[in-house]
């Protein structure tokens, strides 16, 4: 024993850690053990919800609510609270299916992209099996809520699921996956209207096109961040194929269509001046979104996503709700 009481004897060699496994432990036989395996069910649920970014449901819900409440206003001039709750459950669960399927199917692409390499399925923080179980549970909840709404909603629910999952496959066979995303997003407001009325109207189609082109157009901007990496790893996208300037220009044109489709919805639904005020502000926010993102400077893409899109979703819902209340929507 040398001075200071510190032994010079060598410690037993430890098994080497695998790259990217900073969140994992090592079993007594030297095998790497996923951190998830040492956690309880609550921890797995928390990580699954983080995987699907459950808080981002707020971007999809407002337009389902606009569709549902406008349909209720047309039908009875009153809010059908049970239907609204079931629509909320259906929306959140359907989005969860889409997001978790996307993360599962894209995990190999995500591992090759520095922006996504720390996602839970890539690092092993969450196992693929747990994600699959979460997906199945969300799917069951979605189908159950659709059945509770109406038999027609249940019959059409598998179509919605296919469209939601198809986007995840898009980057494997087309340079236009954003078109598939727009189609998937079209389903939400149309489905909400259908859940209330059991039929599809011109107003519902207009709102569906508006939401689809809004989300699809923004995804054109968002995917510009990965254009170079997508080319390198073989993930197909519009910016990777046609370049970032073309993607940003196309997004701006698509968003002109978004404003036109929102106007179509407002006119077809018979909404008043508060809706049109909200739409004017939405158009201004979309202009701002396109002004802050440049082909040579994508540093503000996240600001455009979280700030601008949040304002559009929540703000336009607020104006629509106020307009409906002013024109007789009752609790």
C-alpha positions in Angstrom: 0.0 0.0 0.0 1.7 3.2 -1.1 1.5 6.5 0.7 -1.9 8.2 0.7 -3.7 4.8 1.0 -4.2 4.4 -2.8 -3.6 0.9 -4.1 -1.5 0.4 -7.2 -3.1 -3.0 -8.0 -4.8 -3.1 -11.4 -8.6 -3.1 -11.5 -10.3 -6.0 -13.3 -10.8 -5.2 -17.0 -14.2 -3.9 -17.7 -16.1 -5.0 -20.9 -15.9 -2.3 -23.5 -18.9 -0.1 -24.2 -20.4 -0.1 -27.6 -20.5 3.3 -29.4 -23.6 5.3 -28.8 -24.5 3.3 -25.7 -23.9 5.9 -23.1 -27.3 5.3 -21.7 -26.9 1.6 -21.3 -25.7 -0.7 -18.6 -23.5 -3.8 -18.7 -24.7 -7.2 -17.3 -22.5 -9.5 -15.3 -21.7 -11.6 -18.4 -20.4 -8.5 -20.2 -23.4 -8.0 -22.5 -24.8 -4.5 -23.1 -28.2 -4.1 -21.5 -30.6 -1.4 -22.8 -31.5 1.2 -20.3 -35.1 0.5 -21.0 -34.8 -3.1 -19.7 -33.9 -1.7 -16.3 -36.9 0.6 -16.1 -40.5 0.2 -15.0 -43.5 0.5 -17.2 -44.1 4.2 -16.4 -40.6 5.0 -17.7 -41.2 3.2 -20.9 -44.5 5.0 -21.4 -42.8 8.3 -20.9 -40.1 7.5 -23.4 -42.7 6.3 -25.9 -44.6 9.5 -25.6 -41.4 11.4 -26.1 -40.7 9.3 -29.2 -43.9 10.3 -30.8 -43.6 13.9 -29.6 -47.1 13.7 -28.1 -47.1 17.4 -27.3 -47.1 18.2 -31.0 -50.6 16.9 -31.2 -51.5 20.6 -30.6 -50.7 21.4 -34.2 -53.2 18.8 -35.5 -56.1 19.1 -33.0 -57.2 22.8 -33.7 -58.3 22.0 -37.3 -60.1 18.8 -36.3 -61.9 21.0 -33.7 -62.7 23.7 -36.3 -64.2 21.1 -38.5 -66.2 19.4 -35.7 -67.5 22.6 -34.1 -68.5 24.1 -37.4 -70.3 20.9 -38.3 -72.1 20.9 -34.9 -73.0 24.6 -35.5 -74.5 23.6 -38.8 -76.3 20.6 -37.3 -77.7 21.8 -34.0 -76.0 25.1 -33.0 -74.7 23.3 -29.9 -71.5 21.5 -28.9 -71.7 17.7 -28.7 -69.3 17.2 -25.9 -69.1 13.4 -26.1 -68.4 13.5 -29.8 -65.8 16.1 -29.3 -64.1 14.0 -26.7 -64.1 10.9 -29.0 -62.8 13.0 -31.9 -59.9 14.2 -29.6 -59.1 10.6 -28.6 -59.2 9.5 -32.2 -57.0 12.3 -33.4 -54.3 11.9 -30.8 -54.3 8.1 -31.1 -54.2 8.2 -35.0 -51.3 10.7 -34.8 -49.5 8.4 -32.4 -49.8 5.5 -34.7 -48.4 7.6 -37.6 -45.5 8.9 -35.6 -44.5 5.7 -34.0 -44.7 3.8 -37.3 -42.6 6.5 -38.8 -39.9 6.2 -36.1 -39.9 2.4 -36.4 -39.7 2.3 -40.2 -37.1 5.1 -40.4 -34.8 4.1 -37.6 -32.1 3.0 -40.0 -32.2 6.3 -41.9 -32.3 8.1 -38.6 -29.1 6.4 -37.5 -27.3 7.9 -40.5 -28.5 11.4 -40.0 -26.7 13.5 -37.3 -30.0 15.5 -36.7 -31.9 12.3 -35.8 -29.2 10.0 -34.6 -30.2 10.6 -30.9 -33.7 9.4 -31.3 -34.8 6.8 -28.8 -34.9 3.8 -31.2 -31.5 4.6 -32.6 -29.7 4.9 -29.2 -31.5 1.9 -27.7 -33.1 4.1 -25.1 -36.4 2.6 -26.2 -36.7 -0.9 -27.8 -38.4 -1.5 -31.1 -40.6 -4.0 -29.4 -41.9 -1.4 -26.9 -42.5 1.0 -29.8 -44.4 -1.7 -31.6 -46.5 -2.5 -28.6 -47.3 1.3 -28.2 -48.3 1.5 -31.8 -50.7 -1.5 -31.5 -52.2 0.0 -28.3 -52.7 3.4 -30.1 -54.2 1.6 -33.1 -56.7 -0.2 -30.9 -57.7 3.1 -29.2 -58.1 4.7 -32.6 -60.3 2.0 -33.9 -62.4 1.9 -30.7 -63.0 5.6 -30.7 -63.9 5.5 -34.4 -66.4 2.7 -33.7 -67.9 4.8 -30.8 -68.4 7.7 -33.2 -70.2 5.8 -35.9 -70.1 2.6 -38.0 -69.1 4.7 -41.0 -66.1 6.1 -39.1 -65.0 2.5 -38.2 -65.3 1.4 -41.8 -63.2 4.2 -43.0 -60.7 4.1 -40.2 -58.4 1.5 -41.9 -58.1 3.9 -44.9 -57.0 6.7 -42.6 -54.4 4.4 -41.0 -53.0 3.3 -44.4 -52.7 7.0 -45.5 -51.0 8.0 -42.2 -48.4 5.2 -42.5 -47.8 5.5 -46.2 -45.9 8.7 -45.7 -43.2 6.8 -43.9 -42.6 4.6 -46.9 -42.7 7.6 -49.3 -39.0 8.4 -49.1 -38.2 4.9 -50.4 -40.1 5.2 -53.7 -40.9 8.8 -54.6 -39.3 12.3 -54.6 -42.6 13.7 -53.4 -43.2 12.3 -49.9 -44.6 15.7 -48.9 -47.6 15.0 -51.2 -48.3 11.8 -49.2 -48.0 13.8 -46.0 -50.5 16.3 -47.3 -52.9 13.5 -48.2 -52.6 12.1 -44.7 -53.3 15.4 -43.1 -56.3 16.0 -45.4 -58.0 13.1 -43.5 -58.1 14.8 -40.0 -60.6 17.7 -40.6 -62.6 15.7 -43.1 -62.8 12.8 -40.7 -63.9 15.1 -37.9 -66.7 16.6 -40.0 -67.7 13.1 -41.0 -67.8 12.0 -37.4 -70.4 14.7 -36.6 -72.6 14.6 -39.8 -72.0 11.2 -41.4 -71.3 12.9 -44.7 -68.6 14.9 -46.4 -69.3 18.5 -47.5 -67.6 21.1 -49.7 -66.6 23.0 -46.5 -64.9 19.9 -45.1 -63.0 19.2 -48.3 -61.8 22.8 -48.4 -60.5 22.6 -44.8 -58.9 19.3 -45.6 -57.0 20.7 -48.6 -56.0 23.8 -46.5 -54.5 21.7 -43.7 -52.9 19.2 -46.1 -51.2 21.9 -48.1 -50.2 23.8 -45.0 -48.4 20.8 -43.4 -47.1 19.5 -46.7 -45.8 22.9 -47.7 -44.1 23.3 -44.4 -42.5 19.9 -44.6 -40.9 21.0 -47.8 -39.2 23.7 -45.8 -38.3 21.4 -42.9 -36.8 18.7 -45.1 -34.4 21.2 -46.6 -32.3 20.7 -43.5 -31.5 17.1 -44.6 -31.2 17.6 -48.3 -27.5 16.9 -48.5 -27.6 14.0 -46.1 -30.7 12.5 -47.8 -28.7 12.4 -51.1 -25.9 10.7 -49.4 -27.9 8.0 -47.6 -30.5 7.4 -50.3 -33.5 8.9 -48.6 -35.7 10.5 -51.3 -37.2 13.9 -50.9 -38.1 17.0 -53.0 -35.2 19.1 -51.7 -32.7 16.3 -52.3 -33.9 15.8 -55.9 -34.6 19.4 -57.0 -32.5 21.5 -54.5 -33.3 23.8 -51.6 -34.2 26.9 -53.6 -36.8 25.0 -55.6 -38.2 23.4 -52.5 -38.6 26.8 -50.8 -40.2 28.3 -53.9 -42.6 25.4 -54.2 -43.5 25.6 -50.6 -44.5 29.3 -51.0 -46.7 28.5 -54.0 -48.3 25.6 -52.0 -49.0 28.0 -49.1 -50.8 30.4 -51.5 -53.1 27.4 -52.2 -53.4 26.9 -48.4 -54.8 30.4 -47.9 -57.2 29.9 -50.9 -58.4 26.7 -49.4 -59.0 28.3 -46.0 -61.0 30.9 -47.8 -63.0 28.2 -49.6 -63.8 26.6 -46.2 -64.9 29.9 -44.7 -67.2 30.7 -47.6 -68.7 27.2 -47.9 -69.3 27.1 -44.1 -70.8 30.6 -44.0 -68.4 31.9 -41.4 -68.2 35.6 -40.5 -65.8 38.5 -40.2 -63.9 37.0 -37.2 -62.9 34.0 -39.4 -61.7 36.3 -42.2 -59.7 38.3 -39.7 -58.0 35.2 -38.5 -57.3 34.1 -42.1 -55.7 37.5 -42.9 -53.4 37.1 -39.9 -52.7 33.5 -40.9 -51.6 34.7 -44.3 -49.3 37.3 -42.7 -47.7 34.6 -40.5 -47.1 32.4 -43.6 -45.4 35.3 -45.3 -43.2 35.7 -42.2 -42.4 32.0 -42.2 -41.1 32.2 -45.8 -39.2 35.5 -45.2 -37.1 34.1 -42.3 -36.0 30.9 -44.1 -33.5 31.4 -46.9 -31.7 28.9 -49.2 -28.4 29.8 -47.7 -29.6 30.1 -44.1 -31.8 27.4 -42.6 -31.0 28.3 -39.0 -34.6 29.6 -38.4 -36.4 26.6 -39.6 -37.3 25.5 -36.1 -38.5 29.0 -35.2 -40.8 28.8 -38.2 -42.1 25.4 -37.1 -42.7 26.0 -33.4 -43.6 29.7 -33.4 -45.3 30.3 -36.8 -47.1 27.0 -37.0 -48.2 27.2 -33.4 -49.6 30.7 -34.0 -51.5 29.5 -37.1 -53.0 26.4 -35.5 -54.1 27.9 -32.2 -54.7 31.4 -33.5 -57.0 30.4 -36.4 -58.9 28.0 -34.1 -59.5 30.9 -31.7 -60.9 33.1 -34.4 -63.0 30.3 -35.7 -64.4 29.5 -32.3 -65.1 33.1 -31.6 -66.9 33.5 -34.9 -69.1 30.4 -34.2 -70.0 31.6 -30.7 -70.9 35.1 -32.1 -73.2 33.4 -34.6 -75.0 31.2 -32.1 -72.9 28.1 -31.1 -74.1 27.1 -27.7 -72.5 25.0 -25.0 
